[in-house]
Amino acid sequence: MIRYYQELVLYLNRTLGDRQTAADVTQETFLRLLDRKACEPIEQPRAFLYRTALNLSIDLHRRARVRRAEELDVLDREGVHDERCPQEEVSRQQQLQLLQRALDELSEPCRRAFLLRKVDGCSHAEIAQRLEISRDMVEKHIVNAMKHCRVRLKAWGGQG
């Protein structure tokens, strides 16, 4: 089965357009194969690997589409606020303090990925390179951080 590894990476690279993602999906494909509980031998191993990889690619595409559709909550809102209104300024400061508190609860890699994206404006590829993780992991960290912040802000009575 391992002889199909390079072939599958090349196929997925052409399909997905990203070598790192192709390698990740290939690795996940082989992990699925190892986790398989069936004792029956696979009659067509190459077809089995390609079908599994194709299904994982479809799942990846669906997850990416859902992530893009998610609201980006308070950090992505570009509201115009009046600096002359003291109540709005106090509210904004409280919101930022709650957000900082929520971010402090995150793991270091998750927090760093989130801040590099939202504060520094780095692309997912740049973040992956800086943190030495896959682009998929970058996306997962950012989505998890956003969900965590949203939940915590709601729980603490902030906007969420």
OpenMM code with the backbone's topology and positions (N, CA, C; nanometers):
from openmm import Vec3, app, unit

residues = "MET ILE ARG TYR TYR GLN GLU LEU VAL LEU TYR LEU ASN ARG THR LEU GLY ASP ARG GLN THR ALA ALA ASP VAL THR GLN GLU THR PHE LEU ARG LEU LEU ASP ARG LYS ALA CYS GLU PRO ILE GLU GLN PRO ARG ALA PHE LEU TYR ARG THR ALA LEU ASN LEU SER ILE ASP LEU HIS ARG ARG ALA ARG VAL ARG ARG ALA GLU GLU LEU ASP VAL LEU ASP ARG GLU GLY VAL HIS ASP GLU ARG CYS PRO GLN GLU GLU VAL SER ARG GLN GLN GLN LEU GLN LEU LEU GLN ARG ALA LEU ASP GLU LEU SER GLU PRO CYS ARG ARG ALA PHE LEU LEU ARG LYS VAL ASP GLY CYS SER HIS ALA GLU ILE ALA GLN ARG LEU GLU ILE SER ARG ASP MET VAL GLU LYS HIS ILE VAL ASN ALA MET LYS HIS CYS ARG VAL ARG LEU LYS ALA TRP GLY GLY GLN GLY".split()
positions = [
    Vec3(0.0811, -0.1201, 0.0000),
    Vec3(0.0000, 0.0000, 0.0000),
    Vec3(0.0853, 0.1264, 0.0000),
    Vec3(0.1962, 0.1232, 0.0690),
    Vec3(0.2788, 0.2425, 0.0809),
    Vec3(0.3327, 0.2867, -0.0552),
    Vec3(0.3393, 0.1947, -0.1498),
    Vec3(0.3899, 0.2301, -0.2829),
    Vec3(0.2998, 0.3305, -0.3531),
    Vec3(0.1765, 0.3453, -0.3065),
    Vec3(0.0824, 0.4386, -0.3675),
    Vec3(0.0895, 0.5789, -0.3059),
    Vec3(0.1714, 0.5943, -0.2042),
    Vec3(0.1765, 0.7217, -0.1318),
    Vec3(0.2088, 0.8395, -0.2244),
    Vec3(0.3230, 0.8344, -0.2936),
    Vec3(0.3641, 0.9454, -0.3826),
    Vec3(0.2617, 0.9693, -0.4916),
    Vec3(0.2106, 0.8612, -0.5482),
    Vec3(0.1112, 0.8714, -0.6542),
    Vec3(-0.0129, 0.9460, -0.6039),
    Vec3(-0.0552, 0.9128, -0.4839),
    Vec3(-0.1729, 0.9760, -0.4259),
    Vec3(-0.1475, 1.1232, -0.3935),
    Vec3(-0.0290, 1.1546, -0.3422),
    Vec3(0.0056, 1.2946, -0.3143),
    Vec3(0.0023, 1.3763, -0.4439),
    Vec3(0.0602, 1.3232, -0.5497),
    Vec3(0.0614, 1.3948, -0.6778),
    Vec3(-0.0803, 1.4152, -0.7319),
    Vec3(-0.1620, 1.3122, -0.7229),
    Vec3(-0.3010, 1.3224, -0.7679),
    Vec3(-0.3758, 1.4291, -0.6877),
    Vec3(-0.3631, 1.4245, -0.5555),
    Vec3(-0.4337, 1.5212, -0.4699),
    Vec3(-0.3791, 1.6622, -0.4887),
    Vec3(-0.2502, 1.6740, -0.5142),
    Vec3(-0.1919, 1.8055, -0.5401),
    Vec3(-0.2555, 1.8681, -0.6640),
    Vec3(-0.2733, 1.7876, -0.7674),
    Vec3(-0.3396, 1.8378, -0.8890),
    Vec3(-0.4862, 1.8711, -0.8605),
    Vec3(-0.5503, 1.7892, -0.7819),
    Vec3(-0.6925, 1.8083, -0.7522),
    Vec3(-0.7157, 1.9275, -0.6603),
    Vec3(-0.6358, 1.9368, -0.5537),
    Vec3(-0.6570, 2.0392, -0.4516),
    Vec3(-0.5786, 2.1675, -0.4777),
    Vec3(-0.4707, 2.1570, -0.5545),
    Vec3(-0.3916, 2.2752, -0.5852),
    Vec3(-0.2996, 2.3201, -0.4742),
    Vec3(-0.2733, 2.2324, -0.3780),
    Vec3(-0.1877, 2.2688, -0.2651),
    Vec3(-0.1146, 2.1435, -0.2180),
    Vec3(0.0167, 2.1449, -0.2287),
    Vec3(0.0953, 2.0252, -0.1950),
    Vec3(0.0836, 1.9884, -0.0475),
    Vec3(0.0857, 2.0861, 0.0410),
    Vec3(0.0771, 2.0571, 0.1843),
    Vec3(-0.0569, 1.9938, 0.2179),
    Vec3(-0.1642, 2.0488, 0.1637),
    Vec3(-0.2970, 1.9921, 0.1871),
    Vec3(-0.3047, 1.8521, 0.1279),
    Vec3(-0.2467, 1.8331, 0.0112),
    Vec3(-0.2443, 1.7007, -0.0522),
    Vec3(-0.1723, 1.5998, 0.0369),
    Vec3(-0.0600, 1.6407, 0.0931),
    Vec3(0.0147, 1.5514, 0.1827),
    Vec3(-0.0659, 1.5203, 0.3084),
    Vec3(-0.1344, 1.6219, 0.3615),
    Vec3(-0.2179, 1.6014, 0.4807),
    Vec3(-0.3317, 1.5037, 0.4533),
    Vec3(-0.3983, 1.5215, 0.3400),
    Vec3(-0.5096, 1.4327, 0.3043),
    Vec3(-0.4574, 1.2909, 0.2794),
    Vec3(-0.3427, 1.2790, 0.2162),
    Vec3(-0.2836, 1.1468, 0.1928),
    Vec3(-0.2520, 1.0786, 0.3259),
    Vec3(-0.1952, 1.1545, 0.4167),
    Vec3(-0.1644, 1.0987, 0.5478),
    Vec3(-0.2924, 1.0536, 0.6175),
    Vec3(-0.3938, 1.1350, 0.6127),
    Vec3(-0.5225, 1.0985, 0.6736),
    Vec3(-0.5811, 0.9741, 0.6069),
    Vec3(-0.5626, 0.9616, 0.4758),
    Vec3(-0.6102, 0.8439, 0.4031),
    Vec3(-0.5442, 0.7173, 0.4569),
    Vec3(-0.4129, 0.7227, 0.4751),
    Vec3(-0.3425, 0.6057, 0.5260),
    Vec3(-0.3782, 0.5785, 0.6721),
    Vec3(-0.4043, 0.6832, 0.7485),
    Vec3(-0.4492, 0.6633, 0.8869),
    Vec3(-0.5844, 0.5928, 0.8905),
    Vec3(-0.6732, 0.6321, 0.8001),
    Vec3(-0.8034, 0.5652, 0.7912),
    Vec3(-0.7850, 0.4176, 0.7580),
    Vec3(-0.6923, 0.3914, 0.6703),
    Vec3(-0.6650, 0.2536, 0.6323),
    Vec3(-0.6165, 0.1736, 0.7541),
    Vec3(-0.5272, 0.2329, 0.8336),
    Vec3(-0.4754, 0.1659, 0.9525),
    Vec3(-0.5827, 0.1463, 1.0593),
    Vec3(-0.6757, 0.2413, 1.0683),
    Vec3(-0.7818, 0.2337, 1.1680),
    Vec3(-0.8930, 0.1361, 1.1295),
    Vec3(-0.8900, 0.0918, 1.0080),
    Vec3(-0.9928, 0.0028, 0.9558),
    Vec3(-0.9991, -0.1237, 1.0397),
    Vec3(-1.1175, -0.1560, 1.0868),
    Vec3(-1.1335, -0.2702, 1.1751),
    Vec3(-1.1639, -0.3998, 1.0996),
    Vec3(-1.2010, -0.3879, 0.9751),
    Vec3(-1.2379, -0.5063, 0.8972),
    Vec3(-1.1170, -0.5980, 0.8797),
    Vec3(-1.1385, -0.7247, 0.8982),
    Vec3(-1.0313, -0.8221, 0.8838),
    Vec3(-1.0199, -0.8716, 0.7404),
    Vec3(-1.1189, -0.8403, 0.6605),
    Vec3(-1.1174, -0.8850, 0.5218),
    Vec3(-1.0097, -0.8093, 0.4445),
    Vec3(-0.9402, -0.8785, 0.3567),
    Vec3(-0.8396, -0.8098, 0.2751),
    Vec3(-0.9076, -0.7163, 0.1749),
    Vec3(-0.8376, -0.6113, 0.1413),
    Vec3(-0.8892, -0.5158, 0.0434),
    Vec3(-0.8528, -0.5684, -0.0948),
    Vec3(-0.9540, -0.5925, -0.1772),
    Vec3(-0.9307, -0.6529, -0.3075),
    Vec3(-0.8618, -0.5572, -0.4046),
    Vec3(-0.8991, -0.4306, -0.3995),
    Vec3(-0.8392, -0.3311, -0.4884),
    Vec3(-0.7843, -0.2159, -0.4036),
    Vec3(-0.6633, -0.2336, -0.3510),
    Vec3(-0.6086, -0.1341, -0.2579),
    Vec3(-0.5952, 0.0052, -0.3179),
    Vec3(-0.5534, 0.0123, -0.4437),
    Vec3(-0.5367, 0.1434, -0.5071),
    Vec3(-0.6711, 0.2151, -0.5170),
    Vec3(-0.7745, 0.1460, -0.5599),
    Vec3(-0.9088, 0.2048, -0.5702),
    Vec3(-0.9596, 0.2456, -0.4321),
    Vec3(-0.9337, 0.1630, -0.3321),
    Vec3(-0.9753, 0.1937, -0.1955),
    Vec3(-0.9094, 0.3233, -0.1473),
    Vec3(-0.7787, 0.3378, -0.1699),
    Vec3(-0.7065, 0.4585, -0.1279),
    Vec3(-0.7585, 0.5827, -0.2003),
    Vec3(-0.7784, 0.5715, -0.3303),
    Vec3(-0.8271, 0.6863, -0.4071),
    Vec3(-0.9678, 0.7265, -0.3633),
    Vec3(-1.0544, 0.6303, -0.3388),
    Vec3(-1.1910, 0.6607, -0.2951),
    Vec3(-1.1881, 0.7290, -0.1592),
    Vec3(-1.1072, 0.6761, -0.0673),
    Vec3(-1.0952, 0.7360, 0.0662),
    Vec3(-1.0401, 0.8777, 0.0560),
    Vec3(-0.9361, 0.8963, -0.0252),
    Vec3(-0.8759, 1.0298, -0.0419),
    Vec3(-0.9755, 1.1266, -0.1040),
    Vec3(-1.0515, 1.0798, -0.2018),
    Vec3(-1.1519, 1.1656, -0.2646),
    Vec3(-1.2589, 1.2064, -0.1644),
    Vec3(-1.3049, 1.1125, -0.0835),
    Vec3(-1.4043, 1.1444, 0.0201),
    Vec3(-1.3490, 1.2449, 0.1213),
    Vec3(-1.2244, 1.2269, 0.1620),
    Vec3(-1.1630, 1.3219, 0.2557),
    Vec3(-1.1490, 1.4600, 0.1927),
    Vec3(-1.1175, 1.4652, 0.0637),
    Vec3(-1.1070, 1.5933, -0.0069),
    Vec3(-1.2418, 1.6646, -0.0112),
    Vec3(-1.3462, 1.5887, -0.0362),
    Vec3(-1.4814, 1.6461, -0.0385),
    Vec3(-1.5173, 1.6998, 0.0990),
    Vec3(-1.4865, 1.6228, 0.2041),
    Vec3(-1.5129, 1.6687, 0.3413),
    Vec3(-1.4360, 1.7971, 0.3711),
    Vec3(-1.3106, 1.8020, 0.3281),
    Vec3(-1.2276, 1.9206, 0.3488),
    Vec3(-1.2892, 2.0420, 0.2805),
    Vec3(-1.3333, 2.0235, 0.1578),
    Vec3(-1.3968, 2.1319, 0.0828),
    Vec3(-1.5241, 2.1800, 0.1532),
    Vec3(-1.6044, 2.0879, 0.2004),
    Vec3(-1.7282, 2.1244, 0.2710),
    Vec3(-1.6982, 2.2025, 0.3982),
    Vec3(-1.5992, 2.1546, 0.4748),
    Vec3(-1.5627, 2.2255, 0.5990),
    Vec3(-1.5135, 2.3661, 0.5690),
    Vec3(-1.4343, 2.3809, 0.4639),
    Vec3(-1.3832, 2.5130, 0.4257),
    Vec3(-1.4976, 2.6052, 0.3872),
    Vec3(-1.5959, 2.5512, 0.3161),
    Vec3(-1.7111, 2.6317, 0.2756),
    Vec3(-1.7909, 2.6771, 0.3975),
    Vec3(-1.8072, 2.5891, 0.4955),
    Vec3(-1.8790, 2.6244, 0.6186),
    Vec3(-1.8027, 2.7320, 0.6947),
    Vec3(-1.6702, 2.7176, 0.7018),
    Vec3(-1.5888, 2.8170, 0.7732),
    Vec3(-1.6015, 2.9553, 0.7111),
    Vec3(-1.6018, 2.9598, 0.5774),
    Vec3(-1.6132, 3.0897, 0.5097),
    Vec3(-1.7480, 3.1532, 0.5371),
    Vec3(-1.8496, 3.0706, 0.5563),
    Vec3(-1.9841, 3.1222, 0.5766),
    Vec3(-2.0074, 3.1691, 0.7203),
    Vec3(-1.9205, 3.1240, 0.8127),
    Vec3(-1.9374, 3.1616, 0.9526),
    Vec3(-1.9227, 3.3126, 0.9712),
    Vec3(-1.9997, 3.3655, 1.0629),
    Vec3(-1.9818, 3.5066, 1.0964),
    Vec3(-1.8491, 3.5237, 1.1665),
    Vec3(-1.7848, 3.6335, 1.1416),
    Vec3(-1.6532, 3.6570, 1.2004),
    Vec3(-1.6611, 3.7349, 1.3311),
    Vec3(-1.7759, 3.7489, 1.3840),
    Vec3(-1.8134, 3.8149, 1.5094),
    Vec3(-1.7430, 3.9476, 1.5329),
    Vec3(-1.7224, 3.9830, 1.6560),
    Vec3(-1.6836, 4.1187, 1.6943),
    Vec3(-1.5534, 4.1661, 1.6303),
    Vec3(-1.4595, 4.0779, 1.6034),
    Vec3(-1.3313, 4.1207, 1.5485),
    Vec3(-1.3391, 4.1632, 1.4030),
    Vec3(-1.4372, 4.1129, 1.3314),
    Vec3(-1.4473, 4.1473, 1.1906),
    Vec3(-1.5506, 4.2565, 1.1636),
    Vec3(-1.6183, 4.3003, 1.2637),
    Vec3(-1.7159, 4.4075, 1.2439),
    Vec3(-1.6417, 4.5379, 1.2241),
    Vec3(-1.6828, 4.6075, 1.1224),
    Vec3(-1.6189, 4.7360, 1.0974),
    Vec3(-1.7209, 4.8463, 1.1220),
    Vec3(-1.7633, 4.8563, 1.2453),
    Vec3(-1.8596, 4.9594, 1.2811),
    Vec3(-1.7882, 5.0907, 1.3048),
    Vec3(-1.8544, 5.1957, 1.2744),
    Vec3(-1.7994, 5.3273, 1.3012),
    Vec3(-1.8496, 5.3676, 1.4397),
    Vec3(-1.7574, 5.3951, 1.5291),
    Vec3(-1.8021, 5.4400, 1.6604),
    Vec3(-1.7502, 5.5809, 1.6854),
    Vec3(-1.8256, 5.6528, 1.7597),
    Vec3(-1.7960, 5.7924, 1.7866),
    Vec3(-1.7041, 5.8021, 1.9080),
    Vec3(-1.5826, 5.8482, 1.8865),
    Vec3(-1.4854, 5.8618, 1.9951),
    Vec3(-1.5340, 5.9597, 2.1031),
    Vec3(-1.6269, 6.0464, 2.0665),
    Vec3(-1.6730, 6.1465, 2.1632),
    Vec3(-1.7748, 6.0905, 2.2615),
    Vec3(-1.8255, 5.9693, 2.2373),
    Vec3(-1.9270, 5.9098, 2.3241),
    Vec3(-1.8581, 5.8259, 2.4315),
    Vec3(-1.8550, 5.8731, 2.5556),
    Vec3(-1.7840, 5.8017, 2.6622),
    Vec3(-1.8409, 5.6626, 2.6899),
    Vec3(-1.9735, 5.6461, 2.6794),
    Vec3(-2.0330, 5.5153, 2.7057),
    Vec3(-1.9850, 5.4110, 2.6039),
    Vec3(-1.9778, 5.4515, 2.4780),
    Vec3(-1.9308, 5.3589, 2.3760),
    Vec3(-1.7845, 5.3227, 2.3979),
    Vec3(-1.7051, 5.4204, 2.4381),
    Vec3(-1.5635, 5.3949, 2.4622),
    Vec3(-1.5448, 5.3003, 2.5800),
    Vec3(-1.6200, 5.3191, 2.6862),
    Vec3(-1.6118, 5.2306, 2.8030),
    Vec3(-1.6558, 5.0903, 2.7638),
    Vec3(-1.7644, 5.0807, 2.6885),
    Vec3(-1.8144, 4.9517, 2.6431),
    Vec3(-1.7112, 4.8813, 2.5560),
    Vec3(-1.6489, 4.9566, 2.4680),
    Vec3(-1.5479, 4.8995, 2.3800),
    Vec3(-1.4278, 4.8498, 2.4603),
    Vec3(-1.3858, 4.9250, 2.5597),
    Vec3(-1.2731, 4.8835, 2.6441),
    Vec3(-1.3072, 4.7568, 2.7224),
    Vec3(-1.4300, 4.7503, 2.7739),
    Vec3(-1.4728, 4.6304, 2.8460),
    Vec3(-1.4745, 4.5093, 2.7527),
    Vec3(-1.5229, 4.5312, 2.6319),
    Vec3(-1.5272, 4.4247, 2.5318),
    Vec3(-1.3859, 4.3744, 2.5013),
    Vec3(-1.2928, 4.4660, 2.4856),
    Vec3(-1.1546, 4.4273, 2.4580),
    Vec3(-1.0923, 4.3514, 2.5757),
    Vec3(-1.1253, 4.3917, 2.6972),
    Vec3(-1.0736, 4.3208, 2.8151),
    Vec3(-1.1281, 4.1786, 2.8214),
    Vec3(-1.2572, 4.1637, 2.7918),
    Vec3(-1.3170, 4.0302, 2.7903),
    Vec3(-1.2544, 3.9448, 2.6798),
    Vec3(-1.2323, 4.0067, 2.5666),
    Vec3(-1.1712, 3.9347, 2.4553),
    Vec3(-1.0295, 3.8904, 2.4922),
    Vec3(-0.9539, 3.9779, 2.5560),
    Vec3(-0.8180, 3.9419, 2.5983),
    Vec3(-0.8223, 3.8263, 2.6979),
    Vec3(-0.9185, 3.8295, 2.7875),
    Vec3(-0.9353, 3.7218, 2.8862),
    Vec3(-0.9646, 3.5885, 2.8158),
    Vec3(-1.0513, 3.5931, 2.7151),
    Vec3(-1.0854, 3.4721, 2.6393),
    Vec3(-0.9624, 3.4207, 2.5633),
    Vec3(-0.8878, 3.5122, 2.5031),
    Vec3(-0.7671, 3.4725, 2.4289),
    Vec3(-0.6620, 3.4107, 2.5213),
    Vec3(-0.6539, 3.4607, 2.6440),
    Vec3(-0.5575, 3.4066, 2.7402),
    Vec3(-0.5881, 3.2613, 2.7764),
    Vec3(-0.7111, 3.2183, 2.7556),
    Vec3(-0.7505, 3.0805, 2.7871),
    Vec3(-0.7102, 2.9811, 2.6776),
    Vec3(-0.6754, 3.0323, 2.5620),
    Vec3(-0.6403, 2.9461, 2.4489),
    Vec3(-0.4998, 2.8897, 2.4619),
    Vec3(-0.4751, 2.7791, 2.3934),
    Vec3(-0.3391, 2.7254, 2.3874),
    Vec3(-0.2517, 2.8259, 2.3116),
    Vec3(-0.1246, 2.8192, 2.3352),
    Vec3(-0.0318, 2.9134, 2.2715),
    Vec3(-0.0385, 2.9069, 2.1182),
    Vec3(-0.0329, 2.7877, 2.0569),
    Vec3(-0.0396, 2.7843, 1.9095),
    Vec3(-0.1718, 2.8402, 1.8548),
    Vec3(-0.2801, 2.8102, 1.9231),
    Vec3(-0.4119, 2.8581, 1.8797),
    Vec3(-0.4175, 3.0107, 1.8876),
    Vec3(-0.3735, 3.0656, 1.9995),
    Vec3(-0.3731, 3.2112, 2.0190),
    Vec3(-0.2815, 3.2796, 1.9169),
    Vec3(-0.1626, 3.2239, 1.8953),
    Vec3(-0.0679, 3.2844, 1.8011),
    Vec3(-0.1233, 3.2855, 1.6591),
    Vec3(-0.1815, 3.1735, 1.6172),
    Vec3(-0.2393, 3.1663, 1.4821),
    Vec3(-0.3496, 3.2701, 1.4664),
    Vec3(-0.4342, 3.2802, 1.5661),
    Vec3(-0.5455, 3.3751, 1.5638),
    Vec3(-0.4954, 3.5194, 1.5557),
    Vec3(-0.3999, 3.5543, 1.6406),
    Vec3(-0.3478, 3.6917, 1.6425),
    Vec3(-0.2707, 3.7249, 1.5149),
    Vec3(-0.1962, 3.6292, 1.4639),
    Vec3(-0.1246, 3.6542, 1.3379),
    Vec3(-0.2231, 3.6835, 1.2252),
    Vec3(-0.3368, 3.6171, 1.2261),
    Vec3(-0.4367, 3.6388, 1.1209),
    Vec3(-0.5133, 3.7683, 1.1433),
    Vec3(-0.5696, 3.7846, 1.2631),
    Vec3(-0.6616, 3.8955, 1.2883),
    Vec3(-0.5929, 4.0275, 1.3204),
    Vec3(-0.4779, 4.0231, 1.3825),
    Vec3(-0.4087, 4.1471, 1.4198),
    Vec3(-0.3023, 4.1839, 1.3153),
    Vec3(-0.2200, 4.0854, 1.2783),
    Vec3(-0.1106, 4.1123, 1.1850),
    Vec3(-0.1527, 4.0981, 1.0387),
    Vec3(-0.2681, 4.0354, 1.0151),
    Vec3(-0.3189, 4.0213, 0.8793),
    Vec3(-0.2429, 3.9223, 0.7927),
    Vec3(-0.1754, 3.8272, 0.8549),
    Vec3(-0.0993, 3.7268, 0.7800),
    Vec3(-0.1943, 3.6292, 0.7106),
    Vec3(-0.1514, 3.5768, 0.5985),
    Vec3(-0.2285, 3.4737, 0.5281),
    Vec3(-0.2114, 3.3413, 0.6011),
    Vec3(-0.2990, 3.2470, 0.5684),
    Vec3(-0.2886, 3.1148, 0.6308),
    Vec3(-0.1557, 3.0495, 0.5958),
    Vec3(-0.1092, 3.0693, 0.4736),
    Vec3(0.0188, 3.0113, 0.4317),
    Vec3(0.1346, 3.0714, 0.5126),
    Vec3(0.1308, 3.2026, 0.5334),
    Vec3(0.2363, 3.2681, 0.6122),
    Vec3(0.2352, 3.2177, 0.7566),
    Vec3(0.1172, 3.2035, 0.8125),
    Vec3(0.1047, 3.1560, 0.9510),
    Vec3(0.1560, 3.0128, 0.9609),
    Vec3(0.1184, 2.9295, 0.8655),
    Vec3(0.1630, 2.7897, 0.8647),
    Vec3(0.3156, 2.7835, 0.8627),
    Vec3(0.3755, 2.8684, 0.7808),
    Vec3(0.5210, 2.8703, 0.7708),
    Vec3(0.5842, 2.9192, 0.9014),
    Vec3(0.5304, 3.0255, 0.9573),
    Vec3(0.5865, 3.0801, 1.0823),
    Vec3(0.5750, 2.9820, 1.1980),
    Vec3(0.4585, 2.9168, 1.2095),
    Vec3(0.4351, 2.8268, 1.3224),
    Vec3(0.4780, 2.6831, 1.2933),
    Vec3(0.5198, 2.6605, 1.1685),
    Vec3(0.5635, 2.5278, 1.1263),
    Vec3(0.4553, 2.4227, 1.1464),
    Vec3(0.3337, 2.4574, 1.0988),
    Vec3(0.2204, 2.3659, 1.1026),
    Vec3(0.1522, 2.3702, 0.9659),
    Vec3(0.0593, 2.2792, 0.9418),
    Vec3(-0.0098, 2.2761, 0.8125),
    Vec3(-0.1119, 2.3897, 0.8044),
    Vec3(-0.1506, 2.4227, 0.6813),
    Vec3(-0.2535, 2.5257, 0.6628),
    Vec3(-0.3852, 2.4809, 0.7231),
    Vec3(-0.4150, 2.3521, 0.7151),
    Vec3(-0.5364, 2.2995, 0.7775),
    Vec3(-0.5367, 2.3268, 0.9274),
    Vec3(-0.4211, 2.3051, 0.9905),
    Vec3(-0.4115, 2.3284, 1.1348),
    Vec3(-0.4288, 2.4767, 1.1654),
    Vec3(-0.3763, 2.5625, 1.0800),
    Vec3(-0.3942, 2.7072, 1.0974),
    Vec3(-0.5439, 2.7401, 1.0963),
    Vec3(-0.6152, 2.6879, 0.9962),
    Vec3(-0.7587, 2.7134, 0.9865),
    Vec3(-0.8320, 2.6620, 1.1094),
    Vec3(-0.7959, 2.5431, 1.1546),
    Vec3(-0.8598, 2.4858, 1.2731),
    Vec3(-0.8358, 2.5744, 1.3947),
    Vec3(-0.7115, 2.6198, 1.4121),
    Vec3(-0.6799, 2.7069, 1.5260),
    Vec3(-0.7632, 2.8350, 1.5209),
    Vec3(-0.7714, 2.8970, 1.4048),
    Vec3(-0.8444, 3.0233, 1.3920),
    Vec3(-0.9933, 3.0034, 1.4188),
    Vec3(-1.0504, 2.9003, 1.3605),
    Vec3(-1.1929, 2.8717, 1.3825),
    Vec3(-1.2189, 2.8404, 1.5293),
    Vec3(-1.1338, 2.7582, 1.5901),
    Vec3(-1.1510, 2.7241, 1.7314),
    Vec3(-1.1393, 2.8480, 1.8200),
    Vec3(-1.0455, 2.9346, 1.7887),
    Vec3(-1.0280, 3.0573, 1.8672),
    Vec3(-1.1517, 3.1465, 1.8558),
    Vec3(-1.2030, 3.1593, 1.7348),
    Vec3(-1.3215, 3.2433, 1.7153),
    Vec3(-1.4422, 3.1866, 1.7906),
    Vec3(-1.4605, 3.0565, 1.7811),
    Vec3(-1.5722, 2.9935, 1.8521),
    Vec3(-1.5571, 3.0122, 2.0024),
    Vec3(-1.4360, 2.9902, 2.0515),
    Vec3(-1.4101, 3.0049, 2.1948),
    Vec3(-1.4398, 3.1475, 2.2410),
    Vec3(-1.3894, 3.2449, 2.1669),
    Vec3(-1.4120, 3.3852, 2.2038),
    Vec3(-1.5608, 3.4194, 2.2013),
    Vec3(-1.6304, 3.3730, 2.0990),
    Vec3(-1.7744, 3.3999, 2.0881),
    Vec3(-1.8496, 3.3434, 2.2092),
    Vec3(-1.8189, 3.2184, 2.2435),
    Vec3(-1.8863, 3.1533, 2.3576),
    Vec3(-1.8544, 3.2263, 2.4877),
    Vec3(-1.7274, 3.2589, 2.5077),
    Vec3(-1.6873, 3.3249, 2.6321),
    Vec3(-1.7475, 3.4653, 2.6437),
    Vec3(-1.7472, 3.5413, 2.5346),
    Vec3(-1.8062, 3.6766, 2.5380),
    Vec3(-1.9552, 3.6703, 2.5720),
    Vec3(-2.0256, 3.5732, 2.5151),
    Vec3(-2.1681, 3.5573, 2.5483),
    Vec3(-2.1845, 3.5196, 2.6948),
    Vec3(-2.1020, 3.4271, 2.7428),
    Vec3(-2.1121, 3.3819, 2.8811),
    Vec3(-2.0833, 3.4948, 2.9800),
    Vec3(-1.9925, 3.5826, 2.9441),
    Vec3(-1.9556, 3.6923, 3.0327),
    Vec3(-2.0414, 3.8159, 3.0134),
    Vec3(-2.1376, 3.8063, 2.9261),
    Vec3(-2.2289, 3.9194, 2.9066),
    Vec3(-2.1827, 4.0213, 2.8070),
    Vec3(-2.0782, 3.9920, 2.7341),
    Vec3(-2.0340, 4.0833, 2.6290),
    Vec3(-2.1098, 4.0524, 2.5013),
    Vec3(-2.0852, 4.1300, 2.3992),
    Vec3(-2.1464, 4.1005, 2.2696),
    Vec3(-2.0801, 3.9774, 2.2140),
    Vec3(-2.1566, 3.8913, 2.1489),
    Vec3(-2.0928, 3.7715, 2.0971),
    Vec3(-2.1533, 3.7229, 1.9742),
] * unit.nanometer
topology = app.Topology()
chain = topology.addChain("A")
for resn in residues:
    res = topology.addResidue(resn, chain)
    for name in ("N", "CA", "C"):
        topology.addAtom(name, app.Element.getBySymbol(name[0]), res)
